[in-house]
Amino acid sequence: MTRRKYIINWLIVVFDIWLITNSFPIYATSTANPDDSRLQQFSFNDTIARIDLRISEFEKNGNRAELAKALTEKAGIYFRVARYDDALMTANQALLVANEEGREQLLEPIYHLLSLIHIENELVFEAAEYLYAGYQKSLDMKDTANIGWYLVNLSEVEEYLGRVSNAMEINLTAIDFFKNTSDSLSLAKIYRAQGVAHAELKNFLTAEDYFKKAFRIFNSCGDSLNTGLVLMDQASLNLKELNLYEAQSLIGQAMKLLEKQSQKFYLRSRCIYGELLVQRRSFTEAIEMLKETLMIQLSINDLYGYTATLSALGRAYLGSGNRQMAIDSYTRCAKMADKANLINFKRDSYRNLASILGSEGNSSKAYYYLSSYVTLTDSLFNLQKISEANRLESQAMLRMKEKEIAQQKEQIILNSSQLRQESVKQKFLYIIIILSFGVTAAVVYSYRQKKTANALLTEQNNRIEKQRDMLEFRSREIMDSLNYAQRIQRAILHSSLQPEDFFPDSFLIFIPKEVVSGDFYWFKAVDNLKLFAIADCTGHGAPGAFMSIIGMFGLNQIITEYGQTHPGDVLNQLNELFYHSFEQREGAEIFDGMDIGFCEYNTTTKELKFAGANIYLYILRKSSLPAPSSITLHKTTDYTLYQVKCNRQSIGYMAEKIEFSTHSITLMADDTIYLFTDGFVDQFGGPQGKKFRYNELRALLCEMATIPMSEQKSRLLEIFTEWKGGYVQVDDVTMLGVRVT
């Protein structure tokens, strides 16, 4: 949480106001006479004594609701005078009493106070639990003021914990909420937080857009502190994009504002300036500035700023050639990040330590740090994989237990029928008891034995019922995990630019088969180039989604970090990335990979470059114009559908290494291009339950040549739904259509 101490002070002020409005006279007295410590102490002791009397009275007469309020009031006073242990103990007592009552009006103020206490004690993870609980209570009560308060602070906490997808989800909810209120400052804070999240995902254009929105609001309101913080974020963003001149201008403005507002944030801006010096190769000046900044941050206990400066100092030492000091700085940074739960700094330190130690030949330590880095980076991937396996296992066990329960019920019915028959026999035997006493005794004994067996059977059935309930609960938990994975995948897909951002007349069809998808789409702008792709990863559902996450992050890394945009070279590097991401040795080969079509479109020259791995490019052009390809698929009087070849090899496992080819086509006005995976044409349906097939789709595209792309999308969706009918969807479906204007 980049502004945690500032937020704590703000929260304390908010809570003070809450205390005053709930009749705490001590605060009015203390504020009016800040220098009279004896009067403050007297007021404190007197107030605590009066509250204790009320607590005793409420305990005696059993008034639990008023008891919870009095305990909350007492905990708030302890918090205000920094007696945090007493505040925590008293607040937990209040929570126990309030839970017995189950009233939102009692629980929400306690969750509010507990979140403040845990943040002050730097227990941010625990604070998040209480913030979420209080937020839910505020929603239940439709308490608009507190809903906004919780959204702002949940955003800060999630950002601090490094849970970027959670932060993005909270931010989107908060943006919708604050747009319907007059609280423009809170909206600006959320814009800034969303910009930080997108910067972390390297969505630089989107991040810059959010930063600009936040800057306009803060600047118009005269909020110098937050204006300086946004300028600092923009400087950091330009530094990542290597726009050094713009970064220097922005960080200079930020330092000028923050020097007057906050020592902590001014020092953090100095850290960014130090990183700028590193980029300019002024290593000696950078090291001196960062060491001086580090000492001051340590004295004011700014853990976040101290950790960030250690990371920057490591880069400065590494650039100057002092590898040992770089290792020392990154090691200290990793330890401090672990202590403060700063996951991003810990990952960055592990990655740099692995790189340095590996280049020095210290392979064992390098492997340790690389494994730690991969573990942090891929923890979400592993969790989803385990959840999917558990889900399938639980479903199988559930079906087995349900079958056993049905068999036991049938046995109970059979036994009941037998018991009724035995009862009839017993009544008959009573009539002739003198003649057949021995037979009667045997029947009674048999009856009792069967009754005992039936009781045991009923007990066993109850146990099975409990096991089934447990399995159902487990299954719900796994589905919750998959739904969470779906939100992450959607957040990643939505963080990309969309086709309408590139082409006014276009459409995108995206229909996952399962909760999560193995298909994905990807868009990015670099200067006057528009880059876009669609891909079909191995499998569908959770396994395919894991591969799609690797594919999307791989494309972002190749374009953003390596600066590569040429389609064939992009696929070659992506192929290497996939190959080295999995263990490939004899007897343990992994054949996971993906099919992909990748395009680079120059908006100035209208030149389209294409490379494909098992996905073709289709161009629809007027029949009277020159052919863009030698392969003709379908032709009518007015329009012809052409195909541009792809390489017949997937990205991933390589039986033998090949280079992916790049095709260049000059597009003309009214040309229409299509990219699609095989989910549409492989769908079974229709009157005979057959596949849709490519020939039907090609003819359909030519038939729709003159209608707008939005209508094409509607018609394709209608045809797909009608064709599928009652059949199960067999694969993920993705189709992109773009008309050149």
N, C-alpha and C positions, 0 to 999 in steps of 0.2 A: 504494500500500500504506500504509494509514493508520497502521500501527504498525511501520514498517520497521526503525527503529533499535532499538526494543525487541526485535523478533524476532531481529535480528542478534546482539544480546548473548545472547539465549537460545540461539541456534544455536551460538555459540562455547562456551557452557557445555556443551552436549550433545556437541560435538566434543571438548572437553577430556576428558570422561569416556571417549569412544571411544579417544582417544590413550592414556590411562592404562591401560585394559583391554588394550591391545595392546603393553604393556611399553615405555613411555617413561619411564625413571627421572628424566629432567630435570624433569618437571612436579611430581613429588612433592617434589623438592629445592627448586624455585623457589617453590612454594606455601608450603612450611614456612618459608622465609627470604625474604620479599618485600622486605626492606630491604637485603639483601646483594647489590648489583648486580654486584660482582666475581665472586662465587660463581655468580650467574646466567649471566654472560657465559662463565665457564669451563665451566659445565655445558653451555651451548648449543654452544660451539665443540667441546667434547669429544664431544658426542653427534653432531654433524654429521660430525666426522672419522671416528668409528667406523662411522656409516652409509655414508660414502663408501667405506671399506675393504670393507664387505660388498657394496656395489654393484659395485666392481671385481671382486671374487671371483665374483659371480654372472654378470657379463658374460663372464668368462674361461671358466667351466665350462658356460655356456649354460643356466643355470637361470632361465628367463624368468619363471616364476611368482613365485619369491622376489625376483627383480629388481623386478617390479612392486610387490610389497609394500614393499620397501625404499624405492623412489622415492616411494610414497604416504606412508610414514612421514616421510620427509625433507620433503615438501611440507607435511605437517601441522605440523611444527615451525616452518617458515618462516611459515605462516599465524598461528600462535599468537603469534609475536613481531612481527607486523604487517609482515613483508617480503612484501607481496602479489605483487609482480612475480616474485620468486624462487619463491614458492609456486605461482603460475600456470604458470610455465615447467616446474617439476619435475612438477607434477600432469599436465600435458599429455604429458610424457615417459612417465609411468606409464600414461597412457591408451593411448598407442601400443603399449606392450609388452603391456598387458592385452588389447587388441583382438586381438593375434596369438594369444593363448591362448584368448579367447572364453569365459572362465569368469565366471559371474555373481558369484561370491564375490570376484573381483578387481575387477570393473568397478563394482559398487555403491558401495564406499567412495570410489572416485575421483569418481564423479558427485556423491556427497554433498559431498565437499570442494570440487569445482569450483563447485557452486551457492553455497556459502558465500563463496568468493573473489569471485565475480561480484557477489553482493549487496553485499558490503563495498565494492566498487569502483563501486556504483550502476549496474551493468550488469544491470538486472532482467530485460530481455527475454532476454538470453543465459542468465541464471540459470534461467529457466523451461525452457529446452531441457534443461539438465542435470537439473533436478528431475523432468521427465517421464521422462527416460531412467532415472534411478535408481528412480523409482516402478515402472516396468515390470520392472526387474530384481528389485525386492523382491517384486513379485507372482509372478514366475517362481520365486523361492526360497521363497515363502510365509512371508516374514519379517514377522510381524505388527507388531512394534515399529516397524520402519522404514516399513512401509506407512502407519501412523498419522502418523508424522513427515512424510512426503512429502505426505500429503493436507492437513494443516494448513497447510504452507508453500506448496503449490500454490494453495490458496484465497487466501492473503494476496497472492501474486504476481499472480494473475489480477485480483484486486480493484484492486491498485495500477496495473496496466496498463489498467484500464478495460474489460476484456473480460468484461462482465457475464454473458453467456450461458455462457462457459467456467467462470466462477466458480460459477454456479448448478449446472452439471452436476457439477463437482468436489464442491461442497457436498452435493448429494444422495447422491453415492457415499459421502462421508465420514460422513454421518448414519447411513446403513445400516451402515457399518463400525463406528463407535463405539458404536452401540446394542448391539452384541454383545460389547463389551469393558467393563472397569470404569473406563475413562478418561473420567470425567464432565467433567473440565475441558476436555479437547479437544473433546468434544461440545458444550459450552457455547460455545467459541470458534467452532465451525462454525455453531451457531445464530445467533450474533451476525453472522457474515459473511453468512449467508443473509438475515438481516434487512436488512443494508446493501444487498444486491443488490436485494431487493424494493422498498426505499425509493427506489432509483435508478429503478426502473421505475414508481414511483408506485402500487404495490400496498400502500397504507398499512396496511390491516387485517392483511394477511399479514405485513408487516414487524413490526408491533407484537406479533403473536403470537410470532414468533421471538425478539424482544427480551425478552419476558416469560419465555420458557423459559430463555434464557441468564442473565437476572438471578437467577432462583430458584436456579440451580446455583451461580453465582459467590458469591451472598450466603450460601448455606448452607455453602460451603467457606471462607468468610472471606477471599476473594480481593478485597482492597480496590481494587487497580488495575483489574482487569477489570470489577468492579462499577461503578466510576466511569466506565469507557469505555462501558458499556451505558447508563448514565444519560445520558451525553452524547449517544449516538445517539438515545435516546428524546426528548431535548429537541429535537434537530435535526428529528426526525420531526414532533413537535407544532408546531414552528415552521413547517414546510412546510404543515401543515393549518390554520395561523393560530389554534391553541389557545394563545394567548400566556400565559394564567395558568398552565396546566399546564407549558408550556415553561419559564417562569421558576422554578417550583418544582423541576423536574428538573435544570436547569442549575446551580441553587444547590447541590443535593446533590452533583452531579458535581464542581463546583469545590472543595467542602470536602474530598472524598476525594482528588482528584488533586493538590491542593496539597502533600499530605504524601508522595505516591508518586512523582510524575514531573513535572519542570519542563516538559518538552515537551508532555505531554498536558494539563497545567494551562493552558498558554498556548493550546492549541487550544480548550479549554473557554471561555476568555476571548473567543476569536474568535466562538464561538456566542452568548455573552452580548452581544457587540457587535452581532450580527445581530438579536438580540431588541430592543436599543435602537433599531435602525433601524426595525423594525416598529412600535415605539411612537412613532416620529418624534422621538426624542431624538437628533438628528443630531450636534450638537456634542459631546455626551458620548460618542457612539459613535465619532466620528472620533478623539478624543483617546485613547480606550482602545485602538483598533485600531492607531494609529500607535505607541504605546508597546509593544504586543504584537509588532508587526512588527520593531522594532529588536532585541528580545531573541531572537526566532526566527532572525534573521539571524546573531546572534552565536553561536548554538548549532548553526547549519547544519541547521535543520529545514526542508528544501525543501518538503515537503508542507504543513506548517503555515504557512509563509511564503506559499505560493501561495494557500491558502485564505483567509488574512487579507487579501491583496491584493484578492481577489474581493469579500470583505465590505466592504472600504474603498471599492471602486468603487461598490457599492450605497449606501453612506452618503453619499458625495459627490454622487451622482446625486439622492438624496432631498433633500439640502440645497440643490440648485439649482446646485452648482458643477460644471457639465458638463465643463469642461476637465480638472479634477482627476480626475473619474470616468473620462474617456478615458485619462488617463495611468495610472491604477491598473489598468484593464482591459488596457491594452497591456502593462504590466509583468507582469501575471498571465499573459497568453497566452505571453509569451516564457519565463517561468519554467516554465509547464506544459509547453511544448514541450521544454525542457531535461530535465525530470524525467519525461517520458512520462506526464503526468497528463491524459489525454484529456478527461475530463469538465470539468475547469476550463478547458481550451482551448476546448471547444465553447461553454461558458457565456460566456466572454469574447468570442468571435466574435459570438455572438448579441446581446449587450448593446452591443458596439461598432457593429454594423450598425444597431441600433435608434436609438442616440444620433446617429450621423452621418447617418442617413436623416432624422431629425426636424430636423436643422440644414441640410438641403439638400445635403449632401456626398454625392451619389448614387454617384459612382464608388467611393469608399472603402467606403461602405455596401454596395454590391453585392459588392465584394471579400470583405468579412467575411461577408456572408450566404452567398456561394458557398462559402467555406471551411467555414462551419457546416454547410451542406447536404451538402458532400462528406464531412465526418466522420460526419454522422448517417446518410447513405444509402450508405456504403461497402459495407455488407453486401448491400444491394439490388442495387447495380451488379455486384458480384462474382458473385452468383447468376445474374444475367441473362447475363453473359459465359459462365459455366460451362455454362448450358443451350445456348447457341448453339454452343459448342465441342463439346459432347456430340453434338448432332445432326450437326454437320459431320464429326466423327470416325467416327460410325457409317456415314455415307455413304461416306467414304473407305475404311473397312474393308471394306465390301461390295464396292467396286470392286476393291480389291487382291486380295480372295479370289477374285473372278472371274478376274482376270489369272493368279493362281497356278494355278487349275484349268486354264486354257487352256495355260499353259506345261507343266504336267504331261502333258496330252494330247499336246503336241508332242514331249516327251521320249519318251513311249511309242512314238509313231509313228516317230521317228528310230531308236529302238532296234530296232524291227521291220525298218526299212530296212537297218540295219547287219548284222543277221543274214542277210538275203537277199543282201547284197553279199558276205558271207563265204562263202556257199555257191557263189556264182558264181566267187569267187576260187579255191576249191579245184578247181572244174571246169576253169578255165582253165589251172591248173598242168599238167593232163594233156595239154593240147594247146598248151603254151607255145611249142613250136617253130613251130607253124602260125599262132598268133595272138598273138605277143609284143606287138605294138602295142596290140591290144585289151586285153590283160592290164594293160599299163602304165597305160592310161587308167582302168581300173576301180580300180586301186590308188590312183591320184591322187584319183579321186572319193571313195574310201573315207576317205582322210586328210582331205579337205576337210570331209566330213560329220562326221567325228570331232571336228575342231576346232570346227565350228559347234555340236555338241552340248555341248562343254566350255563354250563361251561361254554357251549357253542355261542350263546348270547353274549357272554363276556368277550369271547374271541372276536365276535362281530363288532363289538364296541371298539376294541383295539384297532381293528382294521379301518373302522370309520375315522378314528382319530388320525391314523397314518395317512388316509386319503386327504383329510383336511390339511395335514402338514404338507403333503405333496402339492396340493392346490395352492397353498400359500407360497411355497417355493417357486412354483411355476409363475405365479403373479410377480414375484420378485425378479425373476429372470426376464419376463416381458417388460417390466419397468426398466431394466438395464438396457434391453434392446431399444425401447422407446427413447431412452437417453442417448444411445448411440445414434438414433435417427436424428435427434435434435442437433447433435454435433455435426453429422454429415450435412444436414441442411444449412447449418451456420457456415460451414466451409464453402458449400456451393453458392450460397447467397453472398458470401464475401467476395466472390469473383464478379467481374462485370457481367452484365446480361446482354443477350443478342440485341435487344432494342437500344442499348447504349452505343452499339456499333452501327447498326443498320436499321433505318426507320421501317423498311418494309421487310420483315423477317418473322420467323416463328421458331419456337422450340417446344418439342413434345418430349416429356420426361415422365415415364410411367414405371416405377419400380415394381418388381414382382413380389418382393417381401417388404418387411418393415424398413430395411435398409437396402441399398442398391449396389450392384456391381458395375453398373454404367455410371459415367460421370461426364459432365461438360465443363469447358474451361475457356475463359476469355481474358485477354490482357492487351493493353495498349502500350506501345513503346514508340515515342515520337510520332511519325506519320504512318507507322505500321500497326495493323490490327491483327493480332494473333488469336486464333481460336482452334479448338479441337473437341472431338467427342471420342470416347473410349469405352470399350467393353472388356472388363476384367474377368479373370477366370472365375466361374461360378456366379452365383447371385446370392442375395441375402447377406448375412454377416461375413462369410469368407470373401465374397466379392467386394464388400464395402472396405475391408481391411486393405485389399489391393488398391482400391480407388484412392484411398487416403495417401498411400505411398506415391501413386501416380500423380495426384494433384500437387503434393509438396515437391515431388521431383521436378515437375514442369516449372514451378515457381523458382526453385533453386537454380535450374539451368538458365532460365531467362534473366532472373534478377541478379544472381551472384556471378554467373559465368558470362552474362551478356550475349548469349547465343540466341539467334532468332531464325537462322536458316533451317528449314524444316528437316532436311535429311540429317544435318548435324545434330539437331535437337533429339531426333529419334535414336541416333547412334549413342549419344550420351545417356539418354534415358534407358536404353538397352543395357549399357554398362552398369548403371545405377541399380537396375533390377537384378542383374546377374550377381553383383557383389553384395546385394542386400540379403541373399539367402545362401545357406550352406550348399556348396556344389562339390561333392566328392563322390567317388565311386560307391555305389550302394546307397547313397543318401541324396540323390538328385531331387530337386524340387522343380516341378514343371509349371508352377504358377507364373502367370504373366498377363498380358492384355493385348487386345487389338486396338489400334488407334489411327485416326485420320487427323493430321495436323496441317494448318494453313497459315501462311503469312500473306496479308493483303496490303499492298501499297496504295493508300488513298489518293496519292498524287498521280501515279502512272497507271493505276488500275491493273497493275501486274499482280497475279495470284500465283504464289509458289505453294506446292503441295507435296507432302510425303505421307505414305500410308503403310501401316502394318496390318494387313488383312482387312482393311477398310478402304473402299474405293471412293473417289470423288465423282459426282455426277453433275453435268452442266447441261442445262436446257436452253437452247438458242434457236432463234428464228431460222428456218430452213434455208432462207435466201442468203444468209450471211456465211462467211468463211467458217469451216469446221475447226473447233478448238482441239480436237483429238481425232485420231484415226479410227477409234472404236465407236461405232454407232449401235445403240441398243434398241431404239424405237424411233420411228419417223412418221410424221403426218404431213399433210400439205403445208401447214404453217410452221410447225415446230419439230425439232429433232433433239433427242436425248442422247448425249455423248457420255462416255466413261473414260476417266483418267486412271491409269494403272496404279496399283500399289504393290509393295513387296509381299510375297507370300510367306511371311514369317512373322510370328508374334513377338512382342517385346517381352524379354524375360530369359527363359532357358534357351541356350544356344547350342544346337548340335554342332554347328560350325558357324563361325563368325562371318556375317555379311555386312555390307554397307548399304544403308537405306538410300534410295534414289529420290531426287527432288525434281519435280516437273514444274515448268513455268508456263503460265497461260495469261494472255492479255484479255481481260474481260471487256465486254461491250455493254452499252446501256440496254437494259431490259433482260440481260442474261440472268438466269436463276441457277444457283448452285445448291446441291443437297449433299449432306453427310448423314448416314444413319447406321445403327448397329443392326444385328440380324434378328432382334426380338420381334419386329413387326412381321417380317416375311415368314418366320418360323412358327407363327401362331396357328394352332389347329382350330378349325371352326368351319362355318358354312354348313350347308345341308348334308355333306358327305364326311364331315370331320377331317378334312385335309388341311395342309399348310396353305397359307395365302400365296406364297411363291413370288419370285422377283418379276416375272413377266407381267403379272397383274398390276404390281406396283409401278412398273415403268410406264405402262399404258395409262395408268391413272394420273401420273405426273404430267404427261403430255396433254391429257384431257383437261387438266386444271391450269394450263399454262397462262391463261389470260386473266384469271381471277386474283384478287389481292391475297397476300400471304396469310393474313388473319383468317380469311375465309377458307384457304387451303387447310390450315390447322384444324378448324372446326370440322371440315368435311373428312379429313383423315381420321380424326378421333371418332367421329360418328361411324365411319366404315369399319374401323378396328373394333369398336364395341359391338357393332351388329354382327361382324364376322365371328368374334370370339363367342358370343352368346353365352351359353351355360358352361362352356369348356373352361378349364383352369388355365390361367396365364402361364406360359411355359418359360418366359425369360423377361428380363428387363427390356424396356422399349425406350430408345432415344432417337430423335430425328431432328435435324437442323435444316431449315430452308432460308435462303437469303436471296433477295432480288437486288441486282445492282442498279443504282439510279444515276 
